[in-house]
Structures are given as structure tokens and as C-alpha cells.
Amino acid sequence: MREEIVDGLRKLGLTEYEAKAYAALVGMGEASAREIHELCGVPRTRIYDILRDLAGKGFVEYVQGSPSYYRAVEPDRVIEKLRNELVASIDQSTRELLSLNLEAHGSSPVWCVRSEWGIKNRIRDFLDNVEQELIIFCRSPSLLSEHRTNLKRVPDLKIKVDRKEKFVGIDLDIQEMKEGSERYFKDYFIDGASNSIDGLMIADGRSSIVIGTVGGERLAVIIKLPVVAMLQKAVWESLV
């Protein structure tokens, strides 16, 4: 049995045993509980309960007998039902989460984000909240390319890069930092681990986000301290 089919059904809400039994039945057409157990590997002690649960959900039909025989309801109908239930569950959870009124007992001005997905979302949120000015230092062309649409919406955008030839083809007004300024952003080693800065964004002189790699792991640091943003901007202005 193809594991990706079982994994896909599990993501849509079926248990592992339910997914294995249903997928086996789709391939077999019609079978007894014993035959399904032998093909899909669901324990014999559980197969009857699993088939009863699938029947209760409307995913399996059966003919009572000795033995009873089972067949799978058409996959397109089952997938549609699972999809609708998943979407409804997501919508409900979203509404409930948004309705929560949590009292914040102070909030740290510095936050770290580690997953690639989380970093991309946090950068988008950061750019969406820029009111007027955004200044950027960047060493990664992909960072500007990925967020180019949001960057072009910023009223006052200023970008400096380490080497302008790396950014050919990116439709943004880009300046190259002066020679010697790379000392601020060069890769460095701590305890034998490489660390680097891919980009720095400063919004409205109030907050900033630093994107880089620490010990081989991607990391973004969000800083909501105007005094830090002011110092970062001073360094940025010294680059040309």
C-alpha cells in the first residue's frame, strides 16, 4: 500500500487504521474483514471496530452475513466530505481564536522566529505594517525577489546591498554600499559555528527585523525598540 495515500487521508482527518482499511477497500472493490486485515495490516482485533467506524461515517458500505462483506464508497465523494469537514473545522477554530480576549501581561520587545514558513509570514506582516519609510540592507537576492510586490507598495523605500551585480533583474531601486562597509555584515564564527546576516529591515524608525543564519539554522529576530532601530539606521546610513 502506498504510504502517501495513507498520509494524505490522515491529513484529511482519518486515523491511520481507518486510512489503511479504506485505501485497501478501494483497491479490492469488495472484501471480508479478514481479507482487509490481511492486505492492509490493521490488527485483526481492531479491524471490525475500524470498519464499523468507517461505515458510521458513510465511507464504507456492507452486506451483513457470515462473513460480512464490505466495499468502499466512491473516493471522490469521501474526499469531498473530508475536505468540507476540514474547512468547516478550520473556519470554526479561526473564529474561536479571533474571539479570544487575552490580557497581555507585558510583551517582550524582541522575538525570534526559526521556521522558514514562520520567517516568511513574519516578514510579510512586518512589511504590511510599514506606514512610510523602510530602509533595507540585503545580501540575499531571493529575499528581495520573494517580497518585491510588498516592497513596491512602501512609500519611501531605500535599499542598500553588498554587491549590486548579484541583484540584476530585480525591479527595485538599489544602491551598493561603499567599500569597507562589509565589515558590519561579514560572516562570523562563534564556537566553530558559522553565522551570517542575509538582511536587515527598519520600519519607520521604530522597529526592525534581522534575517540570517545561526549555526546553519535560519532565524529572524523582530525588535520593537526605537532606540535599537535608530542605531541600526545610523549604521545603515554609514554604508555609502
Secondary structure, 3 states (H helix, E strand, C coil): CCHHHHHHHHHCCCCHHHHHHHHHHHHHCCEEHHHHHHHHCCCHHHHHHHHHHHHHCCCEEEECCCCCEEEECCHHHHHHHHHHHHHHHHHHHHHHHHHCCCCCCCCCCEEEECCHHHHHHHHHHHHHCCCCEEEEEECCHHHHHHCHHHHCCCCEEEEEECCHHHHCCCCCCEEECCCCHHHHCCCEEECCEEEEEEEEEEECCCEEEEEEEECCEEEEEEECCHHHHHHHHHHHHCCC
